[in-house]
Each structure stands twice: as structure tokens, then as C-alpha cells.
Amino acid sequence: MKIFDCTTYYSEDLMLEVRFNILNKFVDKFIIVEAKFSHSGEKKKLNFNINKFSEFKKKIIYLTVENEPENIIYQKRENNLFENEKDKRTNSIRRIAHQRNKIIDGLSEANEEDYILYSDNDEIPNLENFNFETNISKILIFKQKLYYYKFNLFFDRISWFGTKGCKKKNLQSLSWLRDIKSKKYPIYRLDTFFSNHKYTNVKIIENGGWHFSQVKTPKDIEIKLLNGEQYAEFKQSGKNLNYIVDLVKRKKIDYDHMAKSKDYKYSNEFELKAVPIDNMPSFLQKNFEKYSEWFDLETK
């Protein structure tokens, strides 16, 4: 039995370096997929350089996405195609799915009993205490703690269900895996028989890892927000780099994760809490000096 850790990539070398080091002793192959288009549809150069990660080179399978998905929604005005505001979020989700589903091309080495784990590269599962050999659940969901800006700035308002996994024989697609509801449903729920997102045979793994969101410079945060899934909503907010700098300085976020999808989410501010580094993966604890600029130094 082997473990394949799968993720997508834009330009997040810091997070990928940390991810590889934390997971290396558990994972047999790392699959990385990069697209030539951002989630906002802008053309981009390929940024991944495997030589930056020479220690893990033999384990890395790197794939690229050359084209936009075929189901992008465009409107026509004279001789030009454009995206309506209402279609921008839908299109970004389709671009993400298109990039994510490319991962399947990297699984030719995987056997039916091998485990496939998927998460965004800043969602790192904790594999220290989980025994894949004895697992009997069809689907694995890792319950993770959420941090912002720094490795130890904790957002305690929600739990994050980032990494999900299953055996290759059960994998329908990577988007299917990502979209599974983060809940174990009771066996009497009849709707689970007809749903492709609700399941009873699920293992929720407590203490399941870390979501290190926006551990970047303010400028790189702005770039991500302008090119990520919620790029249209961020642009609508009218917020800029100076605003992001101020948020980071004040240890605040302004994105409401609990708001309904139809609601405007950039409406409130929430406070982050610095926590001791013994909450962190052992790799980060051992390499605190190397990554010290990415810790809030008010606590250690």
C-alpha cells in the first residue's frame, strides 16, 4: 500500500517546501499540477521548479494544464468574448476543477489499494497517528486547525476540513473527492443512497492537520486574491494592498467563512490569536529559526 499526496500549485514555494518536509516520511509520491491560466482566467507562466526541491525529486510527479476548460461561460459582444459578473465565480470554480482533475493523469503508478489524498497545498494533513493499514472507512476527512498570515496565528472560529482521501479503487475524480460533505451521515439517512456528496462510511480524523492560509507577504496575498476562486468578490470589495497590510498588522481577517454562499463575505473583521509553536508540526518546531519571519514572535 502506498500513499499519493496530491495538490495544485500556483507559485507557493514556501508552503510546498513545508508540505514536502512534513509529509515526506509518510508519502510515497507527491503529485503537483500547475496550470497556464489563473483561476481568474489570466494567462500565466509556469512557476514550478523541481530543482528547488531536489531532496524530494524522485517522489515528485509534476503535471501541467495547457488550456482552459471547455465549459467556461462566455458572452459575445461584437467580435469579443467576455465573462459576465454573475458567471465569473462559476468559471473560476470550473478552472479549479479542471486543474484538480488533471491529477488523475499522475496516478498511473497507483494500485487499487493505494490511498489518494487531496488538498490545497496550504492544507497539510497530520499523518503521525493515523494507521492506513487498519482503516476500514471508505472516505477519510482530516479535521484541521486554521491559521492565517503566520504559522502560529490561529483562527478559532471554525474547524477546517481540508484534506480528503480514499483508495484509488473508490476514487471517482479529484473534484468528487474535494466536494464530499465534511460529515459522517447516519445510516438511516436515505438521501445518502442518492447523493454523490453525502456518505455514511466516513472517518473524520481529529487533530488532522493544519491549514496555513495566506502565509505570504501582503503583496503576494493581494496577487492570490486577485487570481483565486473569489477574485471577483475581492475586486468588488474595493480593497487594496494597503488595506491588506493593515489587516496583517492588526492580526485580523475580514472574510466571513460562515456566511452563506449567496451573501457578501467581506463584511466583518475577526481576530487572530498567537499560539505557542508547540501547536505546530514537529518540522516547523525544529526549524523555527529558519522560518522565524513566518511566526508571530509575541509568543514562542
C-alpha positions in Angstrom: 0.0 0.0 0.0 1.3 3.4 -1.0 0.2 7.0 -0.3 -0.1 9.6 -3.0 -0.3 13.2 -1.8 -1.9 15.4 -4.5 -2.2 19.1 -4.8 -2.4 22.1 -7.2 0.2 24.8 -7.4 0.4 28.5 -8.5 3.6 29.8 -7.1 3.6 28.8 -3.4 7.2 27.6 -2.9 7.3 28.3 0.8 4.2 26.2 1.5 5.3 23.4 -0.8 8.7 23.2 0.9 7.0 22.9 4.3 4.5 20.4 3.0 7.1 18.1 1.5 9.1 18.1 4.7 6.2 17.4 6.9 4.8 14.6 4.8 7.9 13.1 3.3 8.3 10.2 5.7 4.6 9.1 5.1 4.1 9.7 1.4 5.4 7.7 -1.5 4.6 10.1 -4.3 3.8 13.8 -4.5 1.6 14.9 -7.4 1.8 18.6 -8.3 -0.4 20.1 -11.0 0.1 23.7 -12.4 -2.0 25.4 -15.0 -1.1 28.0 -17.5 -4.2 30.0 -16.5 -5.0 31.5 -13.2 -8.4 30.8 -11.7 -9.5 34.3 -12.9 -8.6 33.2 -16.5 -5.4 35.2 -16.8 -2.6 33.6 -18.7 0.4 32.8 -16.5 3.9 31.4 -16.8 4.8 28.1 -15.3 6.4 28.7 -11.9 7.3 25.3 -10.5 11.0 24.5 -10.5 11.6 20.9 -9.3 15.3 21.7 -8.7 14.2 23.9 -5.7 13.0 20.6 -4.1 15.9 18.3 -5.1 15.6 16.3 -1.9 12.2 15.1 -3.0 12.8 15.0 -6.7 12.4 11.2 -7.0 9.0 11.4 -5.4 7.5 14.3 -7.4 5.2 13.8 -10.4 4.7 17.2 -12.0 1.9 17.8 -14.5 0.7 20.9 -16.4 -2.6 22.1 -17.7 -2.2 23.8 -21.0 -5.7 25.0 -21.8 -8.8 26.5 -20.3 -11.7 24.0 -19.6 -14.2 23.7 -22.4 -17.2 24.6 -20.3 -16.2 28.2 -19.5 -19.2 30.5 -19.9 -18.6 33.5 -22.2 -20.8 36.2 -23.6 -20.3 37.7 -27.0 -20.2 41.4 -27.7 -19.5 42.2 -31.3 -16.2 40.3 -32.0 -15.1 40.0 -28.4 -15.9 37.3 -25.8 -16.2 38.3 -22.1 -17.4 37.0 -18.8 -20.4 38.4 -17.1 -20.0 39.3 -13.4 -22.5 36.5 -12.4 -20.5 33.9 -14.4 -17.0 34.8 -13.0 -17.3 32.7 -9.8 -18.7 29.8 -11.8 -15.9 30.0 -14.3 -13.2 30.2 -11.6 -14.7 27.0 -9.9 -14.6 25.3 -13.3 -11.0 26.3 -13.8 -10.1 24.9 -10.4 -11.9 21.6 -11.1 -10.2 21.4 -14.5 -6.7 21.8 -12.9 -7.5 19.5 -10.0 -8.9 16.7 -12.2 -5.6 16.6 -14.1 -4.2 14.9 -11.1 -5.7 11.6 -12.3 -3.1 11.5 -15.1 -0.4 11.2 -12.4 -1.9 8.1 -10.8 -0.9 5.5 -13.3 1.6 4.1 -10.8 -1.0 3.7 -8.1 -2.6 0.4 -7.4 -6.3 0.0 -6.5 -5.5 -0.4 -2.8 -3.2 2.7 -2.6 -4.5 5.8 -0.9 -5.0 9.1 -2.8 -5.0 12.2 -0.6 -6.0 15.6 -2.0 -5.8 19.1 -0.5 -4.8 22.6 -1.5 -1.1 23.0 -0.8 -1.6 25.1 2.3 -3.8 22.3 3.8 -1.4 19.8 5.3 -2.7 16.6 6.9 -1.3 15.2 10.1 -0.4 11.6 9.3 1.6 11.0 12.5 -1.0 8.9 14.3 -3.2 7.5 11.6 -2.9 3.9 10.6 -3.9 3.4 6.9 -3.3 -0.3 7.2 -6.1 -0.8 9.7 -8.5 1.7 8.3 -11.9 0.3 7.2 -13.6 3.6 6.2 -14.2 4.3 2.5 -13.5 8.1 2.8 -11.1 9.9 5.1 -11.6 13.6 6.1 -9.0 15.4 8.1 -10.2 17.9 10.6 -7.7 20.7 10.6 -6.9 23.9 12.5 -6.9 27.2 10.6 -4.1 29.7 10.7 -3.6 33.0 8.9 -0.6 35.1 7.8 1.8 33.3 10.2 2.2 29.7 11.1 1.0 30.3 14.6 -1.7 32.9 14.2 -4.8 30.8 15.0 -8.4 31.4 13.8 -10.5 29.6 16.4 -13.9 30.4 14.9 -14.2 27.3 12.7 -12.6 23.9 12.1 -11.3 23.3 8.6 -11.9 20.1 6.7 -9.2 20.4 4.0 -7.5 17.1 3.2 -9.7 14.2 2.0 -8.7 10.8 0.8 -9.8 7.4 -0.3 -8.4 4.3 -2.0 -7.8 4.5 -5.7 -10.4 1.9 -6.4 -13.0 4.2 -4.8 -11.9 7.4 -6.5 -14.4 8.9 -9.0 -12.5 12.1 -9.6 -10.5 14.6 -7.6 -13.3 17.1 -7.8 -15.7 14.4 -6.5 -13.3 13.8 -3.6 -12.9 17.5 -2.8 -16.7 18.1 -2.9 -17.7 15.3 -0.4 -19.5 16.8 2.5 -17.3 17.0 5.6 -19.7 15.0 7.8 -20.4 11.4 8.6 -24.0 10.8 7.9 -26.0 8.2 9.9 -27.0 5.0 8.1 -30.7 5.8 8.3 -30.3 8.9 6.1 -32.0 7.8 2.9 -30.6 10.7 0.9 -27.1 9.2 1.1 -28.2 6.5 -1.2 -28.9 9.0 -4.0 -26.2 11.6 -3.2 -22.7 11.8 -4.7 -21.5 14.0 -1.9 -23.0 12.6 1.3 -21.7 9.3 2.8 -22.0 7.2 5.9 -18.8 5.3 5.6 -16.6 8.2 6.5 -13.7 8.6 9.0 -13.3 12.1 10.5 -9.7 12.3 11.7 -9.4 14.6 14.7 -6.2 16.6 15.1 -6.0 16.1 11.3 -3.5 18.8 10.5 -3.1 22.5 9.7 -4.5 24.9 7.1 -1.9 27.7 6.8 -3.9 30.2 4.9 -2.2 33.3 3.4 1.2 32.7 4.9 2.6 35.2 2.4 3.7 38.8 2.1 0.8 41.2 1.8 1.7 41.7 -1.9 1.5 38.0 -2.6 -1.8 37.8 -0.7 -3.1 40.5 -3.0 -1.9 38.6 -6.0 -3.6 35.4 -4.8 -6.9 37.2 -4.0 -6.9 38.8 -7.5 -6.4 35.4 -9.2 -8.1 32.9 -6.9 -11.6 31.5 -6.7 -13.1 34.6 -5.0 -11.3 37.1 -7.3 -14.5 38.7 -8.5 -15.8 39.1 -5.0 -12.5 40.6 -3.8 -12.4 43.1 -6.6 -16.0 44.0 -5.7 -14.8 44.8 -2.2 -12.6 47.6 -3.5 -9.9 46.7 -1.1 -6.2 47.1 -2.0 -2.7 46.3 -0.9 -2.6 49.0 1.9 -5.8 47.5 3.3 -4.2 44.0 3.4 -1.0 45.4 5.0 -3.2 46.9 7.7 -5.1 43.7 8.3 -2.0 41.7 8.7 -0.5 44.3 11.1 -3.6 44.2 13.2 -3.9 40.4 13.1 -7.4 40.5 11.6 -9.1 38.8 8.7 -12.2 40.2 7.0 -13.5 37.1 5.3 -16.6 35.5 6.9 -16.2 31.8 6.3 -19.6 31.1 8.0 -21.6 33.5 5.7 -23.9 31.8 3.2 -22.6 31.4 -0.3 -25.1 33.9 -1.7 -24.1 36.5 0.8 -21.3 39.1 0.6 -18.5 37.7 2.7 -16.2 40.7 3.1 -18.3 42.3 5.7 -16.9 41.7 9.2 -13.5 41.5 10.9 -12.3 38.6 13.0 -9.3 38.5 15.4 -6.4 36.0 15.2 -4.7 34.6 18.2 -1.0 33.9 18.5 -0.4 30.4 19.9 2.8 28.7 21.1 4.8 26.9 18.5 4.3 23.5 20.2 0.9 23.6 18.4 2.9 23.3 15.1 4.2 20.3 13.2 7.5 19.0 14.6 9.3 20.0 11.4 8.4 23.7 12.0 9.3 23.4 15.7 12.7 22.0 14.8 13.3 24.6 12.1 11.9 27.6 13.9 15.0 29.8 13.3 14.8 29.1 9.5 11.2 30.2 9.3 11.1 32.7 12.1 9.8 35.5 9.9 6.7 33.4 9.4 5.9 33.2 13.1 4.2 35.8 15.3 7.1 36.4 17.7 4.9 37.7 20.5 4.7 34.1 21.6 7.0 31.1 21.1 
